[in-house]
């Protein structure tokens, strides 16, 4: 028999390839962190033996969820500044606290709890815009999650750097240090058009282009942002960024709510990826992104949680549920944003947005074994007629039994294999005493 490291068996397997097919009674065979076969269960058992096994006939197996936008270490600010509009929330509450409290030690104490929360909700990769990303990379690598990490850049001093030039120098070194890392994808992360000068936006773009890495940025999140930029620059955010020449296929634009009709073609033409963050957008009353238009035009689109200070959790099943519902009521049309489209956004679509779909986002031979396993033997998941429907309208994160990255089981039936959850909780309680 052939030796495998892991065999993951599912009564239903969703490969999330271009056909969005559903396989039944199938095993995903993993060796050296890579998927080497997808076979009917009996055939796989006849050909392969494995050191570890997961799933079974009452389980659904699929690619892990991809969180295309967050500020993970902000988990320490969860619940500190609720029920506020975006600019007041940022300027009066978040930025002052970040300036005062965010240090390398803050990241070490806060990030593990965020990683635990994401892992438990089936997230196998996330894109993060925050500070001290060299420290974050160490923690993410140790835990075994996959991350796109960009150091937050702005015209004003950040917790990491007094000026943007130092931030750009750090970003170049960070890319050089991690460009061959199997788990860490370095990125550029200028905060937004209203918080970065044209020079900083261009230099960030040039660096991302030089190294072919993602360019993470907040775009068109609120009406106030639109008016502020129009007043200062005479253009809306999309037209302004396009005029600067920073929109390209590695641009990951978070939120993208307020676009004029003539701006959708710019987004499509420049192959910009969109990160849709429904919970954060609703909580901050920022608006509802035009997701049906993006889908109709074939724009790359994925889902994001945003940070826990504006969400207030990192549970990806919440985002999937919301995105399917809010657009139906917003448009008065129950046929828009179908369940299968949402699952695609949560997996392969997110990988396309981040530019990593050649590695993750689907279960196919040669792809990284980033897999989640879902227990279907739950009252709210029976009867099962159509798996995409249950994933979007009925799934709870507690139904996820295994989270696997590069063939390594990070989470199994409530237990974390690579992360000390008790220490993460203790460290957060210690941080809380300082932040009150």
N, C-alpha and C positions, 0 to 999 in steps of 0.2 A: 504493500500500500504506500501511497505517497504521504509524506508527513507535512501537516499544516500546523500553524501556530494557534489558529482560532477558527471555529466554524460557528456561524450565526444562522440559526434556522428560524424560518417564519412561515406560518400558515398563509400570510400575505407578505410579499416583498415588493416595495415600490422602488424601482431602479432610478426613477426620475431622469431617464434619458429623454431624448427628443420626442419619443412616442408617448411618454407618460403612461407606460404600460403598467399592469398589475400582474405580478407573478404569484402563483399559488404553490404552497408546499415546496419551498425553494431554500437552498442553503447557500450562504455567501461564505466562500472559503478564503482565508487570509493567511498570507505568509510574508514575513519580514515587513509588516505594516502595509502591505498592498493587497488588493483583491486579486486573486489568481483564478477564481472560477465562480460562476453562478450556475448551480445544477439542481435538478430535482433532488429532494432529500434522500431518497433511497439510493440514487446513483452516487451522490456525494459520499454517503456512508460506505458504499462499496469501494470507492476509489481512495478516499482520504481518511486518515486518522488525525486527531488534533490534540494538542496539549490542553486546550480549553474549549468550552462550548457555551453558547448562550442562546436564549430563545426557545422555541418549540412550536408546536402546531397551534397553540392559542396566542401566538404573538405576531405582531407586525414589525417588520424590519424595514428601515429606510435610511437615507442619508441624514446626518446630523443637521440641525438648524444652523443657519449662518446669520449672525447679528451684525448688520451692516453699519450700525452707528451707535456708539455708546461712549460714556465717560465713566469707566468701570469703578475707579477708585472713589468716585463721588458717593458710593454707597454709604460712606460715613456721614453724609449730609442728608440722608433719607429722613423726610418729615420735618426738616428744620425750617423750611420756607415754602409753605403750601398756599394755594389759592391766591396767587399773585400773577399779574401780567408779566410777560417775558423780560422786558427791559428793566422794570422795577426789581424783579426777581434776581436778575443778573447783577445790576449795578449796586443795589442796596443790600443784598444778602449774600449772593454766591461769590462774586469777585472779592469783596472785602474778607470773607472767611478764607477763601483760597490763599489770598496774599498773606494772611496771618498764620494759617495752620498747615498748609500743604508743604511738606518736606519729603525727602527720601524716606524717612522713617514713617511718615504718614502713609505713603504708598505701601510700604512693607506691612503695615498693620491693617490697612483697609482692603487692599486688592484681593487677598485670599478669600475673604467672605464673598466678594462679588463673583469670583471664579466659581466658588462652590454653588452659588445661586444659579449661575448660568449652566454649569454642568448638570445640575439636577433637573433643569428644564430642557435638556436635550441640545443645548448650544455646543457645537464642537469648534466653531471659529467665530471670532468677533473682531470688529474694527473699532479702534479706540483712539480718541483724540484727548490727550491729557498731558500730564507733566511727569518728569523724571522717568521717561520711558525706558531708559537703560535699566533702571531698577525693576520696572514692570516686566521687561523681557526676561530677566532672571527668574522671576516668580512664575511667569507663564510657562517658561520652558521646564522648570522643575515640576510643575503640576501636570504638564503634558498636553495642555490645550493649544489650539492654533490661534494666532492673533496677527492682525494688521495693526501696527503701532505707529502713530505719528505724534511727535512732540508738538504740543499746542503753541502756535506762533501768533503774536499780536503786536501792535505798535506800542503798547504800554508794557511795563515790566510784568513778567509772569513769575510764579513761584520758583521757576527754574532759572530764568535769565533776566538780566536787567534791561537788555535791548534785543531787538530781533536779529541783529547780526550774529550775536552769540548763539541764538537759537538755530540759525541757519548753519553755522559751523558745527554745532552739535548734530544736527540732522544729517549732514554729510558724513560725519564720522559714524553715526548710528547706522546709516545705510551700508557703509563699508564694512562695519563689524558684523552685520547680520544678513548680508546679501546672499549668503549660501546656507543660512539657517533653515532647517526643514520645517520649523514651527513658527518662526517669527518673520513676518513680511514687513519690512520697514516702509514708512510712508512719510509724505509731507502733510502737515496739518495746519495751514493758515486758518484762523478762526472763522472769519466771515468778511464779506466785502466792506462792511461798515466799521470793522475793527482792525483792518489791515490796510496799509497804504498801497497804492498801485505798485510801488517798487517792491514791497514785500510779497505781494501776490505774484508778480512776475518772476522774482528770484526763486520763490518756492516752486513755481511751475517749471522753470528752467532746470532746477535740481531734480524734480520728479521725472522730467523728460530725459535728462542725462542718464539717469539710472533705471528708467522705465518702471517706476514704482507708483503706487496710488497717490492721488492728490485729494485729500479729505477736506471738506469745507462745508459750513452751514450756508444755505442759499434760500432766499425768498421765504423765510419762516413766518414773518408777520407783516401786516399792512404798514405798521410803523416803520419797519425796515425799508419797505419799498419807498415810502414817502421821504425818509431821511436820505436815502441814496439818490433819489431823484432830485432832491433839493441841493445836495452837495456836488453830485456828478452829472446831473441832467439826464440820467439813464436809470432804468430798472436794473436789478442785480444781474439777471441773465444777459441783457444787452451790454452791460458794463463789463462783465467778465469776458464776454465774447470779444468785445472791442480790445480788451487787454490781451487776448489770445491765450487765455489759460484754461479754456474748455477743450478737453480732449478725451480720448477713450479711457484714460486712467483717472479722470475726475470723478469723484464720488460726492455728489451733492445731496446733503442731508436736508430733509423737510420738503423743499420745492413745492410750496403751497400756492403762492400767489404769482401766477404766470399769465401774461397777456396771450391772446390767441396766436399772435405772430411769433411767440417765443418757443412754442412746442417744436417747430421745425428746426430751430437752432439746436435744441437739445438732441433731437434725433440725428441731425447732420453731424454734430460734434461727437456723437456716440457717448454722451455723458451717462453715467450710472446714477440712478436715483435711489436714495434710502428713505423709505416711507416709515414714519414714526407715529402711528395712530394714537397711542395712549398719551404720549407727551403733548402732541398737538391738541388733543381734546382738553387735557388738564390745564394747559396754559391758554386755552381759548385762542390758539394761533390760527386755527382754521382747518379745513379738510382738503387734503391734497387731491389734485385731479387724476387720481389713479386710473379710472376708466379710459381717459384720453391717453395716458402713457401706455396702457396695455394695447389699446387700439393701434397706436403708432409703432408698436414694437420696441419701445424704449426699454433699456435694461432697468429693471426695478427689483429691489429687495426690501426686506423689512428690518427695522431697527427698534431697539427698546429706548434709545436715548439713555441718559443717566438716571439713577434712582432718585435724584433730587427733583426730577420733573416727571416721574412715572407713576408710582414710586417703587417698582420692582423690576427685576430682570427676567421675568417669566415669559418665555417666548410664546407659549400657548395663548396667553392673553392677547398678544399682538395679532396672532392669526385669527382669533375669534373676532376681534374688533374690526379688522380690516375687511372682513367679509360682510359685516353688518352695517357699518357706518355709511358706506357708499351706496348701499341699497336704499336706505332711508333718505340720504342726501339727494339722490337722483329720483326718488320715487319709482324705482325700477328694481324688482327683486332678481333680475337676470344678470345684473352687472357684478363683476368681481366674483367669479364662480369659485367654488371650493378648490378645484384642481389648480386654478390659477394662483390661489393663495399658497397652496403647498409648494408650487413651483417657486414662487417668490421667496418662500422661507428656506429653500434649499438651493437648487441649481441657479435660480435667478439671483440670489444673493452672491453666489460664487461668481457669476458673470459680472455683477456690479463691481466686485472687488478685484476682478481680473485673475481669479484663481480657479476657474472652472475646468482647466486642464488637469487639476489635481484633486479637487473635491467638488461636492454638490450632487454627485450621482453615484450609483453603485454599478460599476462596470469594470471589466478586467483592466488592470493596469492603474486604476484609480486608488488613491489613498483610502485605507479602511477607516473612514470617519463615519461611524454608524451609530444609530440609536435603535433600541428595542422597546416596544410598547406592549404591555400586557392587555390583551383584548378581553380577558375574562373578568370584566368589571360590569356592574349593573348598568352603568350609563353608556357602555359601549356595545351593548347587545339589545336587539339583534343587529347584525352587521350586514348590510346589503351593498354598501359602497364605501370603501375605506377613506377616500378623500373627504367625504362628507363628515365622517366621524372625527377625523383629524382637525377639522376646522370648527365644527359646531358642537362637539361633545368632549373632546380630549381635555384632560387635566394633566398638569405636569407630573402629578403623583403617579400617573399611569406609566411613566417612563421608568423602565427597570435597569437599563444599561446605557451608558454613554461611552463611546469608544473612539479614540483618536489615534490614527496610524497603527491600528491593530491592538492598541493598549487599552485595557478596560480601566477607565478613570472612576466610574461610578457603577455600583451594582446593588440593586434592591435596597436603596436607602443608605448605603455605606460608600464613603469616599476612599478609594485605594491610594491616591497620590497626594492627598491633602488632609491635614490635621484640622478637622472641623472644630474641635473643642478649643484649640489654640486660636483659630480664626475668630471664634465668638468671644473668647477672653480678650484678645487684642482690641476688638471693636468696642467692647465695654470700657476698656481703659481709655480709648480715644474719646468715647462719648463724654467722659468726665471733663475733658479739656474743652470740648466743643459746645457744651451747654450754654 
